[in-house]
Amino acid sequence: MPDSIQLPFDPSDLQRRLIGWYDRHRRVLPWRAPPGRRADPYHVWLSEVMLQQTTVPTVGAYFRAFLERWPTVEDLAAADLDDVLRAWAGLGYYARARNLHKCARVVAERYHGRFPEDEQELRRLPGVGDYTAAAIAAIAFDIPAAVMDGNVERVVARVAAIREPLPAAKPKLRAVAAALTPADRPGDHAQAMMDLGATICTPRRPKCILCPWNAECEARRAGIEETLPAKLAKPERPTRRAIAFWLVNGKGAVLLRRRPEKGLLGGMMEVPSSPWTAAEMPELATVLDHAPTRTGWRVLPGVVRHTFTHFHLELAVAVGRVGYEPPLNGRWVAVDALADEALPTVMAKVARHVFAHAGAGRAAS
């Protein structure tokens, strides 16, 4: 990161006007403390982890549900991981949920239920990176820390007209964000920057006329505000394919298995499947070695489609039935109890596909 950066404007003037704008227009969010009150570090941490890769409207209901069930970090630490994963289902990126639980335990056991106030110490917590540590330090403890999420990146890139594309521009963006961070009310400043990016300095058609920084914005002067921050073209996502095996026993229960703790969807329950590969959709006969047992499998019409961060997934679904409960690698779950399982979104799609084409709990004979 650059040691210092020359700004084309007076940071103190921008800081003052931004805080004035925030005091009038701040968003009311369930994890925010009322004006003049210090935010609860647990609320800040929980909301920031949830907001990674997820929108504010989506997070609101999950945040309230988590607080109702686990009002303190000690309550969350004492929870069963499966319960946390079930409550998280739908937010995606399940490694966050595992790290959330792990972090809660560290805070409860090592720090006696109190989040450390030091930004460097916060970074040592499981799943807490530079951004989350800075957000907790600034918002919960009013420590001057440069908080830079996607919204802040956009505001900073525009006001300073940083044309270098992401991710190479990040050191410059952090340096500008740090120069703009005041010693007074740094938590409100951080939230004001987020609100400015979310409501005014939007990716398309920014409302520059309403922006408290419109006179100083270098990108607006140059007429390039909608082009910043510049980004390198993303590589095209590959598509992986597999066959999922929906196995029902004589009691109508479905076989699920747990994915490995590390890796994609780690620790989540899934419908067993063949390996996800970049080849064309496999023929059923070629992947039967990956089926949980030998039975009369039948492939349902259509495919289940889901998109992860780095690839698309297409799953054909084969249904089968056994009249007993053989000792298989997995766990039998009643169909009406599937909603209580830690099923990731893609596996919920598989269940809906089966219900639509074969009926709940029913497989072809």
C-alpha positions as CSV (number, residue, x, y, z in Angstrom):
1,M,0.0,0.0,0.0
2,P,1.3,3.5,-0.7
3,D,2.7,5.2,2.4
4,S,0.9,8.4,1.5
5,I,-1.3,9.7,-1.3
6,Q,-1.8,13.2,-2.7
7,L,-5.5,14.0,-2.7
8,P,-7.0,16.7,-5.0
9,F,-9.3,17.9,-2.2
10,D,-9.4,18.7,1.5
11,P,-10.3,15.5,3.4
12,S,-11.5,17.4,6.5
13,D,-14.1,19.3,4.4
14,L,-15.4,16.1,2.8
15,Q,-15.5,14.3,6.2
16,R,-17.6,17.1,7.7
17,R,-20.1,17.2,4.8
18,L,-20.4,13.5,4.7
19,I,-21.3,13.2,8.4
20,G,-23.8,16.0,8.0
21,W,-25.4,14.1,5.1
22,Y,-25.4,10.9,7.1
23,D,-27.0,12.5,10.1
24,R,-29.9,13.5,7.8
25,H,-30.2,10.5,5.5
26,R,-28.8,7.5,7.4
27,R,-30.5,4.1,6.6
28,V,-32.3,2.4,9.5
29,L,-30.9,-1.1,9.6
30,P,-31.7,-3.8,12.2
31,W,-28.0,-4.1,13.2
32,R,-27.3,-0.4,13.5
33,A,-27.4,1.4,16.9
34,P,-29.6,4.5,17.2
35,P,-27.9,7.8,16.7
36,G,-25.6,8.7,19.6
37,R,-25.3,5.1,20.9
38,R,-22.4,2.6,20.5
39,A,-23.2,-0.4,18.4
40,D,-23.0,-3.9,19.9
41,P,-19.9,-5.6,18.6
42,Y,-21.8,-8.9,18.3
43,H,-24.4,-7.3,16.1
44,V,-21.8,-5.6,13.9
45,W,-19.8,-8.8,13.5
46,L,-22.8,-10.9,12.8
47,S,-24.3,-8.5,10.2
48,E,-20.9,-7.9,8.4
49,V,-20.3,-11.7,8.0
50,M,-23.9,-12.1,6.7
51,L,-23.5,-9.2,4.3
52,Q,-20.5,-10.6,2.6
53,Q,-21.8,-11.6,-0.9
54,T,-25.4,-11.0,0.2
55,T,-27.8,-8.0,-0.1
56,V,-29.1,-5.9,2.7
57,P,-32.8,-6.8,2.1
58,T,-31.9,-10.5,2.3
59,V,-29.8,-10.3,5.4
60,G,-32.4,-8.4,7.6
61,A,-34.6,-11.4,8.2
62,Y,-31.7,-13.8,8.8
63,F,-30.1,-11.3,11.3
64,R,-33.3,-11.0,13.3
65,A,-33.8,-14.8,13.3
66,F,-30.2,-15.4,14.5
67,L,-30.6,-12.8,17.3
68,E,-33.9,-14.3,18.4
69,R,-32.4,-17.7,18.6
70,W,-28.8,-16.8,19.8
71,P,-29.0,-13.3,21.5
72,T,-25.4,-13.3,22.5
73,V,-22.1,-14.5,21.1
74,E,-22.0,-17.0,24.0
75,D,-25.3,-18.4,22.9
76,L,-24.1,-18.8,19.4
77,A,-20.9,-20.5,20.6
78,A,-22.9,-23.1,22.6
79,A,-25.1,-23.9,19.6
80,D,-24.8,-27.1,17.5
81,L,-23.1,-26.5,14.2
82,D,-25.8,-28.2,12.3
83,D,-28.4,-25.8,13.8
84,V,-26.3,-22.9,12.7
85,L,-25.9,-24.3,9.2
86,R,-29.7,-24.9,9.0
87,A,-30.4,-21.3,10.1
88,W,-27.9,-20.1,7.5
89,A,-29.4,-22.0,4.6
90,G,-30.2,-19.6,1.8
91,L,-27.4,-17.2,2.5
92,G,-24.9,-19.2,0.6
93,Y,-21.1,-19.4,1.0
94,Y,-21.4,-21.8,3.9
95,A,-17.8,-21.6,4.9
96,R,-18.9,-18.3,6.4
97,A,-21.4,-20.1,8.7
98,R,-18.7,-22.6,9.8
99,N,-16.3,-19.7,10.5
100,L,-19.1,-17.8,12.3
101,H,-19.6,-20.7,14.7
102,K,-15.8,-21.2,15.2
103,C,-15.3,-17.5,15.8
104,A,-18.1,-17.3,18.3
105,R,-16.4,-20.2,20.3
106,V,-13.1,-18.4,20.2
107,V,-14.7,-15.1,21.5
108,A,-16.6,-16.9,24.2
109,E,-13.7,-19.1,25.4
110,R,-10.6,-17.0,24.8
111,Y,-12.0,-13.5,25.2
112,H,-14.8,-14.3,27.7
113,G,-17.6,-13.2,25.4
114,R,-16.1,-9.8,24.6
115,F,-14.8,-9.0,21.1
116,P,-11.2,-7.6,21.2
117,E,-11.1,-3.9,20.5
118,D,-7.7,-4.0,18.7
119,E,-8.0,-4.2,14.8
120,Q,-5.0,-6.5,14.6
121,E,-6.3,-8.8,17.3
122,L,-9.7,-8.9,15.5
123,R,-8.0,-10.2,12.3
124,R,-6.8,-13.2,14.2
125,L,-10.4,-14.4,14.8
126,P,-11.6,-17.2,12.4
127,G,-13.2,-15.8,9.3
128,V,-12.4,-12.2,10.1
129,G,-10.4,-10.5,7.4
130,D,-9.2,-6.9,6.9
131,Y,-12.6,-5.5,6.0
132,T,-14.6,-7.2,8.9
133,A,-11.9,-6.3,11.4
134,A,-11.9,-2.7,10.3
135,A,-15.8,-2.6,10.4
136,I,-15.9,-3.9,14.0
137,A,-13.1,-1.6,15.1
138,A,-14.7,1.5,13.6
139,I,-18.4,0.8,14.1
140,A,-18.4,-1.0,17.5
141,F,-15.4,0.7,19.1
142,D,-15.1,4.0,17.3
143,I,-11.5,3.3,16.3
144,P,-10.3,5.2,13.2
145,A,-10.1,2.3,10.7
146,A,-10.5,2.5,7.0
147,V,-13.5,0.3,6.2
148,M,-13.7,-0.6,2.5
149,D,-16.4,-2.8,1.1
150,G,-17.7,-2.8,-2.5
151,N,-19.7,0.3,-2.0
152,V,-16.8,2.2,-0.4
153,E,-14.5,1.1,-3.2
154,R,-16.9,2.6,-5.8
155,V,-17.2,5.9,-3.9
156,V,-13.4,6.2,-3.4
157,A,-12.6,5.2,-7.0
158,R,-14.9,7.9,-8.3
159,V,-14.1,10.8,-6.0
160,A,-10.4,10.4,-6.6
161,A,-10.8,9.2,-10.3
162,I,-8.7,6.1,-9.8
163,R,-8.7,4.6,-13.3
164,E,-6.6,1.5,-12.6
165,P,-8.8,-1.6,-12.7
166,L,-9.5,-3.8,-9.8
167,P,-8.0,-5.7,-8.1
168,A,-4.7,-4.0,-8.8
169,A,-6.2,-0.6,-7.7
170,K,-7.0,-1.9,-4.2
171,P,-3.9,-0.5,-2.5
172,K,-4.6,3.0,-3.9
173,L,-8.2,2.7,-2.9
174,R,-7.3,1.7,0.6
175,A,-4.9,4.6,0.9
176,V,-7.5,7.1,-0.2
177,A,-10.1,5.5,2.2
178,A,-7.6,5.8,5.0
179,A,-6.9,9.5,4.2
180,L,-10.6,10.2,4.3
181,T,-11.2,8.4,7.6
182,P,-11.6,11.0,10.5
183,A,-10.5,10.6,14.1
184,D,-13.9,11.9,15.2
185,R,-16.9,9.6,14.7
186,P,-15.0,7.0,12.5
187,G,-17.8,4.5,12.9
188,D,-20.4,6.9,11.6
189,H,-18.1,7.8,8.8
190,A,-17.7,4.2,7.8
191,Q,-21.4,3.7,7.7
192,A,-21.9,6.9,5.9
193,M,-19.5,5.8,3.2
194,M,-21.5,2.5,2.8
195,D,-24.8,4.4,2.6
196,L,-23.4,6.8,0.1
197,G,-22.4,4.0,-2.2
198,A,-25.6,2.0,-1.7
199,T,-28.0,4.9,-2.2
200,I,-26.3,7.7,-4.1
201,C,-23.1,6.6,-5.7
202,T,-24.7,3.5,-7.3
203,P,-23.1,1.3,-10.0
204,R,-25.4,2.7,-12.7
205,R,-27.0,6.1,-12.9
206,P,-25.5,7.6,-9.8
207,K,-27.5,10.4,-8.3
208,C,-24.6,12.9,-8.4
209,I,-26.9,15.9,-7.9
210,L,-27.7,14.6,-4.4
211,C,-24.2,13.7,-3.4
212,P,-22.5,15.7,-0.7
213,W,-19.2,15.3,-2.6
214,N,-20.4,16.2,-6.1
215,A,-18.3,19.3,-6.3
216,E,-15.0,17.5,-5.5
217,C,-15.7,14.3,-7.4
218,E,-12.9,13.9,-10.0
219,A,-14.7,11.2,-12.0
220,R,-17.8,13.4,-12.3
221,R,-15.7,16.3,-13.6
222,A,-14.2,14.0,-16.2
223,G,-17.6,12.5,-17.1
224,I,-16.4,8.9,-16.3
225,E,-18.3,8.2,-13.1
226,E,-20.2,5.3,-14.5
227,T,-17.0,3.6,-15.7
228,L,-15.4,3.5,-12.3
229,P,-14.3,1.4,-10.6
230,A,-12.7,-0.2,-13.6
231,K,-12.7,-4.0,-13.6
232,L,-10.9,-6.6,-15.6
233,A,-13.2,-8.8,-17.7
234,K,-14.2,-11.8,-15.7
235,P,-13.3,-15.2,-17.3
236,E,-16.3,-17.2,-18.4
237,R,-17.6,-19.6,-15.8
238,P,-17.2,-23.3,-16.8
239,T,-20.1,-25.7,-16.4
240,R,-19.8,-28.9,-14.4
241,R,-22.3,-31.8,-14.6
242,A,-23.2,-34.9,-12.6
243,I,-26.1,-37.2,-11.6
244,A,-27.7,-36.9,-8.2
245,F,-29.1,-40.1,-6.6
246,W,-32.4,-39.6,-4.8
247,L,-32.9,-42.8,-2.8
248,V,-36.1,-43.5,-0.8
249,N,-36.6,-46.4,1.6
250,G,-39.7,-48.3,2.5
251,K,-40.7,-45.7,5.1
252,G,-40.5,-42.9,2.6
253,A,-37.3,-41.4,4.0
254,V,-34.6,-40.0,1.7
255,L,-30.8,-40.8,2.0
256,L,-28.6,-37.7,2.6
257,R,-24.9,-37.6,3.3
258,R,-22.6,-35.0,4.7
259,R,-20.1,-33.2,2.5
260,P,-16.5,-33.0,3.8
261,E,-15.8,-30.2,6.2
262,K,-13.3,-28.4,3.9
263,G,-14.2,-27.3,0.5
264,L,-17.4,-26.2,-1.3
265,L,-20.5,-26.5,0.8
266,G,-18.3,-28.0,3.5
267,G,-20.2,-29.8,6.3
268,M,-23.6,-29.4,4.6
269,M,-26.0,-32.3,3.9
270,E,-26.4,-33.3,0.3
271,V,-28.1,-35.8,-2.0
272,P,-25.4,-38.2,-3.0
273,S,-24.1,-37.7,-6.6
274,S,-21.5,-38.7,-9.1
275,P,-18.4,-36.4,-9.2
276,W,-19.0,-32.9,-10.6
277,T,-16.9,-32.8,-13.8
278,A,-16.5,-30.5,-16.8
279,A,-17.4,-33.3,-19.2
280,E,-20.8,-33.7,-20.9
281,M,-23.7,-35.0,-18.8
282,P,-22.8,-38.6,-18.0
283,E,-25.0,-41.6,-18.9
284,L,-26.5,-43.3,-15.9
285,A,-24.8,-46.6,-16.6
286,T,-21.4,-45.0,-16.5
287,V,-21.7,-43.6,-13.0
288,L,-23.6,-46.3,-11.1
289,D,-20.4,-47.1,-9.1
290,H,-21.1,-43.7,-7.4
291,A,-24.7,-44.6,-6.6
292,P,-25.3,-45.2,-2.9
293,T,-26.6,-48.8,-3.6
294,R,-27.8,-51.0,-6.5
295,T,-31.4,-50.6,-7.3
296,G,-33.7,-49.8,-10.3
297,W,-32.5,-46.2,-10.9
298,R,-34.5,-44.0,-13.3
299,V,-33.4,-40.6,-14.5
300,L,-36.0,-37.9,-14.3
301,P,-36.7,-35.5,-17.2
302,G,-34.9,-32.1,-17.1
303,V,-31.9,-30.9,-15.1
304,V,-31.3,-28.9,-12.0
305,R,-29.2,-25.8,-12.6
306,H,-27.3,-23.7,-10.0
307,T,-24.5,-21.2,-10.3
308,F,-21.6,-20.9,-7.8
309,T,-19.0,-18.2,-7.7
310,H,-16.7,-19.9,-10.1
311,F,-18.8,-22.4,-12.1
312,H,-22.3,-23.4,-13.2
313,L,-23.6,-26.8,-12.1
314,E,-26.1,-29.0,-13.9
315,L,-27.5,-32.0,-12.1
316,A,-29.6,-34.8,-13.7
317,V,-31.5,-36.6,-11.0
318,A,-31.9,-40.4,-10.8
319,V,-34.6,-41.8,-8.4
320,G,-34.5,-45.2,-6.8
321,R,-36.2,-47.1,-4.0
322,V,-35.1,-49.8,-1.5
323,G,-37.6,-51.6,0.8
324,Y,-35.4,-51.6,3.8
325,E,-32.7,-49.4,5.4
326,P,-29.3,-50.8,4.3
327,P,-26.2,-49.6,6.2
328,L,-25.2,-46.9,3.7
329,N,-22.9,-43.9,3.9
330,G,-25.4,-41.3,5.0
331,R,-28.5,-40.7,7.0
332,W,-32.2,-41.4,6.3
333,V,-34.4,-38.3,6.6
334,A,-38.1,-38.2,6.4
335,V,-39.3,-36.0,3.5
336,D,-41.3,-33.8,5.8
337,A,-38.2,-33.2,7.9
338,L,-36.0,-32.1,4.9
339,A,-36.7,-28.4,5.8
340,D,-35.0,-29.0,9.1
341,E,-31.8,-30.2,7.5
342,A,-28.7,-28.1,6.6
343,L,-29.5,-28.4,2.9
344,P,-27.7,-25.9,0.6
345,T,-29.8,-24.1,-2.0
346,V,-28.7,-26.4,-4.8
347,M,-29.8,-29.5,-2.9
348,A,-33.2,-27.8,-2.1
349,K,-33.5,-27.4,-5.9
350,V,-32.9,-31.1,-6.3
351,A,-35.7,-31.9,-3.8
352,R,-38.1,-29.6,-5.6
353,H,-37.2,-31.2,-8.9
354,V,-38.0,-34.6,-7.5
355,F,-41.3,-33.5,-6.0
356,A,-42.3,-31.9,-9.3
357,H,-41.5,-35.0,-11.4
358,A,-41.8,-38.0,-9.1
359,G,-43.9,-36.8,-6.2
360,A,-42.8,-36.2,-2.6
361,G,-41.0,-39.3,-1.2
362,R,-41.8,-41.3,-4.2
363,A,-39.4,-42.9,-6.7
364,A,-40.1,-44.9,-9.8
365,S,-40.6,-48.6,-9.4
